[in-house]
Amino acid sequence: MQTLLSPISPTWLEQLEIFIDDWFFVIALGFLTFELIRYWIYKRLSWTLIGDTVTNYITLAMFIGLTIFFLGAFYVATFYYVWQFAIFDIEINWITVLVCIVLADLVYYWEHRFMHRVNFGWATHSVHHSSPFFNISVAYRFGPMDSFWPVFFHLPLVLLGFNPMVVLFAEVVVQVYQTALHTEAVGKLPRPVEAVMNTPSHHRVHHGSNPAYLDKNYAGIFIIWDRMFNTFAEEREKVAYGLTRPINSVNPLVAFLHGFYRLGKEVWQMPGLLNKVGVLINPPGWQPTRKNNTSTK
């Protein structure tokens, strides 16, 4: 008889991860059809929106290409190498998998916050935020280095003793949950849910370029992290999606590379070596001559 403490095979967990990821993608395509019909009913469907949606999936294809050919092996190999030095040997069962998911969600919060508050992280993550629309296809809008930075944030879980496959599974669960949040079709949920869980309402705030919404609601599954670390904002005013400096293009290459182009331009134009380094490691909009806490996204 299987219990929550019964051992789970890493291979079985890998197959479950692939099943969840693949089938959710199919479900997401079906939900996108519903959203496009909804746009049409509300007279908001336009060629720009359609072009932006196509761009979202083209950036996904480019991201997958880079991951398969360059970053995927690095990600997995790094996990398995570090696992040799794990502090504990944590058994794989449903209890430890659930604990890993919660910890991976906390790790995701800090990874996500890093990607917003450090310019060389924002250069890739800004691709995801560059769409002026908000539907489930935007969840698949990836930047070129989006599979590079997560490995460093999740390594402590492997070092702690979680099997690399458990950590990878937990990452997929967090990402799939977040994918489902990218919609305007769902309003606010009951207050107890909104208090604990990340919801479409909370994630709409995260994608807003409104001054009150910048750098808020980094959570993956549990919004409690934002409440704990003072980065929470409730959806009150209408959300203006996209960047404070819009890319104004549905060209996939512009969307995919604009962040690094802008960062490279800022570094090139910044006088002084230390100031150039400062551009890379400080938040967007940083200037060396005065204190600047305002994001320019």
C-alpha positions in Angstrom: 0.0 0.0 0.0 1.4 3.4 -1.1 1.7 6.1 1.5 3.1 9.6 1.5 6.4 8.1 2.9 6.7 5.4 0.3 9.8 5.7 -1.9 9.4 7.2 -5.3 11.7 6.4 -8.3 13.6 9.3 -9.8 12.8 7.9 -13.3 9.0 7.9 -12.5 9.3 11.5 -11.2 11.0 12.5 -14.4 8.3 11.0 -16.5 5.6 12.7 -14.4 7.5 16.0 -14.8 7.5 15.6 -18.6 3.8 14.6 -18.6 2.8 17.6 -16.5 4.8 20.1 -18.6 3.7 18.7 -22.0 0.0 18.3 -21.2 -0.2 21.7 -19.6 1.2 23.2 -22.7 -1.7 21.6 -24.7 -4.2 22.9 -22.1 -2.6 26.3 -22.3 -3.1 26.4 -26.1 -6.8 25.5 -25.6 -7.1 28.3 -23.0 -5.5 30.7 -25.3 -8.2 30.0 -27.9 -10.8 30.9 -25.3 -8.9 34.1 -24.4 -8.7 35.2 -28.1 -12.4 34.6 -28.5 -12.9 36.7 -25.3 -10.7 39.5 -26.8 -12.9 39.3 -30.0 -16.2 39.5 -28.0 -14.9 42.6 -26.1 -13.6 44.1 -29.4 -10.0 44.0 -28.2 -8.7 41.6 -30.8 -6.2 43.2 -33.1 -3.4 42.3 -35.5 -0.9 43.7 -33.0 -2.2 41.3 -30.3 -2.1 38.4 -32.7 1.4 39.3 -33.8 2.5 39.7 -30.2 1.0 36.2 -29.4 3.0 34.7 -32.3 6.1 36.4 -31.0 5.6 34.9 -27.6 5.8 31.4 -29.1 8.8 32.2 -31.3 10.8 33.4 -28.3 9.8 30.1 -26.6 11.2 28.2 -29.6 14.5 30.3 -29.5 14.7 29.8 -25.8 14.2 26.0 -26.1 16.9 25.9 -28.9 19.4 27.7 -26.7 18.6 25.5 -23.7 18.9 22.2 -25.7 22.1 23.1 -27.4 23.9 25.1 -24.8 22.4 25.3 -21.3 20.4 22.1 -20.7 23.5 19.9 -20.2 25.1 22.6 -18.0 22.0 22.8 -15.8 21.7 19.0 -15.2 25.4 18.3 -15.0 25.9 21.1 -12.4 23.1 19.6 -10.3 24.5 16.1 -10.4 28.0 17.2 -9.7 27.1 19.3 -6.6 24.8 16.4 -5.4 28.0 14.4 -4.7 28.7 16.9 -1.8 25.2 16.9 -0.4 24.9 17.4 3.4 22.1 14.9 3.8 20.8 11.9 1.7 17.1 12.9 1.5 14.8 10.0 0.5 12.4 10.6 -2.4 8.8 10.3 -1.2 5.7 12.6 -1.5 6.5 14.3 1.8 10.0 15.3 0.7 8.8 16.2 -2.8 6.2 18.6 -1.2 8.8 20.1 1.1 11.1 20.6 -1.9 8.3 22.3 -3.8 7.7 24.8 -1.0 11.5 25.5 -0.7 11.8 25.8 -4.5 9.0 28.3 -4.4 10.9 30.4 -1.8 14.0 30.1 -3.9 12.1 31.2 -7.0 11.0 34.3 -5.1 14.6 35.4 -4.6 15.6 34.3 -8.1 12.8 36.3 -9.5 13.6 39.3 -7.3 17.2 39.1 -8.5 16.2 39.1 -12.1 14.3 42.4 -11.6 16.8 44.1 -9.4 20.1 43.3 -11.0 20.6 44.7 -14.5 22.3 41.7 -16.1 19.4 39.5 -14.9 16.8 42.0 -16.1 18.4 42.0 -19.5 17.0 38.5 -20.2 13.9 38.7 -17.9 12.7 41.9 -19.5 11.7 39.9 -22.5 9.0 38.3 -20.5 7.7 41.7 -19.4 7.9 43.4 -22.8 4.5 42.3 -24.0 1.8 45.1 -23.7 -0.8 42.3 -23.4 -1.5 39.7 -20.7 -2.7 36.3 -21.7 -1.5 32.8 -21.3 0.8 33.0 -24.3 2.8 35.7 -22.5 3.8 33.0 -20.0 5.8 31.4 -22.8 7.7 34.6 -23.7 11.3 33.8 -22.7 14.6 35.6 -22.8 17.9 34.0 -24.0 19.4 33.4 -20.6 16.3 32.5 -18.7 17.5 28.9 -18.1 21.0 30.1 -16.9 20.4 32.0 -13.7 17.9 29.5 -12.0 20.6 26.8 -11.6 22.6 28.9 -9.2 19.6 29.7 -7.0 18.4 26.1 -6.8 21.9 24.5 -6.2 21.5 24.9 -2.4 18.5 22.5 -2.5 20.7 19.9 -4.2 23.5 20.6 -1.8 21.1 20.1 1.1 20.4 16.6 -0.2 17.4 16.7 -2.5 17.8 14.5 -5.5 18.4 16.7 -8.6 15.4 15.1 -10.3 13.2 16.2 -7.3 14.5 19.7 -7.6 13.9 19.8 -11.3 10.4 18.4 -10.7 9.7 21.1 -8.1 10.9 23.8 -10.5 8.5 22.6 -13.2 5.6 22.6 -10.7 6.3 26.2 -9.7 6.7 27.3 -13.4 3.5 25.5 -14.5 1.5 27.1 -11.6 2.8 30.5 -12.7 1.9 29.9 -16.3 -1.7 29.5 -15.3 -1.7 32.9 -13.7 -1.2 34.8 -17.0 -4.8 35.8 -17.8 -7.3 38.6 -17.5 -10.2 36.2 -17.7 -10.1 35.4 -14.0 -10.9 38.1 -11.5 -10.1 38.2 -7.8 -10.5 34.9 -6.0 -12.0 34.5 -2.5 -10.0 36.5 0.2 -8.5 33.4 1.9 -7.0 32.3 -1.4 -5.8 35.8 -2.3 -4.1 36.0 1.1 -2.0 32.9 0.8 -1.7 31.9 -2.9 -0.4 33.7 -5.9 -3.4 34.5 -8.2 -4.0 36.0 -11.6 -4.8 39.3 -9.8 -1.5 39.3 -8.0 0.4 38.4 -11.1 -1.3 41.0 -13.2 0.2 43.5 -10.7 3.6 42.0 -11.3 3.3 42.6 -15.0 2.2 46.2 -14.6 4.4 49.2 -15.5 2.3 51.4 -13.2 4.6 53.1 -10.7 2.7 51.5 -7.8 3.2 48.1 -9.3 6.9 48.1 -10.2 9.0 45.3 -8.6 6.0 43.8 -6.7 4.6 40.3 -6.4 7.6 38.1 -7.2 6.0 35.0 -5.8 5.6 31.7 -7.7 2.9 29.7 -5.9 2.6 31.4 -2.4 2.1 35.1 -2.2 3.1 34.9 1.5 6.7 35.4 0.4 5.9 38.9 -0.9 3.9 39.7 2.2 6.8 38.5 4.4 9.5 40.5 2.5 7.5 43.7 1.9 7.1 43.4 -1.9 3.4 42.8 -2.0 0.9 45.1 -3.9 -2.8 44.5 -4.3 -4.5 45.0 -7.7 -6.4 48.3 -7.3 -5.9 50.5 -10.4 -6.1 49.3 -14.0 -2.9 47.5 -15.0 -0.7 49.0 -17.8 1.1 46.0 -19.1 4.7 46.0 -20.5 7.8 48.1 -19.9 8.1 51.7 -18.9 10.2 52.0 -22.0 8.1 49.9 -24.5 9.8 48.1 -27.3 6.9 48.9 -29.6 7.6 45.9 -31.8 6.2 42.4 -32.5 9.5 41.4 -34.2 10.6 38.2 -32.4 14.3 39.2 -32.6 13.7 42.6 -31.2 11.6 41.1 -28.3 14.2 38.4 -27.7 17.4 40.6 -27.7 16.2 44.1 -26.7 17.3 43.7 -23.1 20.9 42.9 -23.9 21.0 45.6 -26.6 19.8 48.2 -24.1 22.1 46.9 -21.4 25.1 46.9 -23.8 24.2 50.5 -24.9 24.0 51.7 -21.3 27.4 50.1 -20.4 29.0 51.5 -23.5 27.8 55.1 -22.8 28.6 55.0 -19.1 31.9 56.7 -18.4 34.4 55.0 -16.1 35.1 51.2 -15.6 33.6 51.1 -12.1 30.5 52.9 -13.3 30.2 50.4 -16.2 30.3 47.5 -13.6 27.8 49.5 -11.6 25.3 49.4 -14.5 25.6 45.6 -14.6 25.1 44.9 -11.0 22.7 47.6 -9.9 18.9 47.9 -10.6 17.5 49.2 -13.9 17.8 53.0 -14.0 20.8 53.2 -11.8 23.0 56.3 -12.1 26.4 56.8 -10.3 26.0 60.5 -9.6 22.9 60.4 -7.4 20.9 58.0 -5.4 18.2 56.5 -7.7 15.6 54.1 -6.4 13.4 54.4 -9.4 13.2 51.5 -11.8 13.4 52.3 -15.5 11.9 49.3 -17.1 
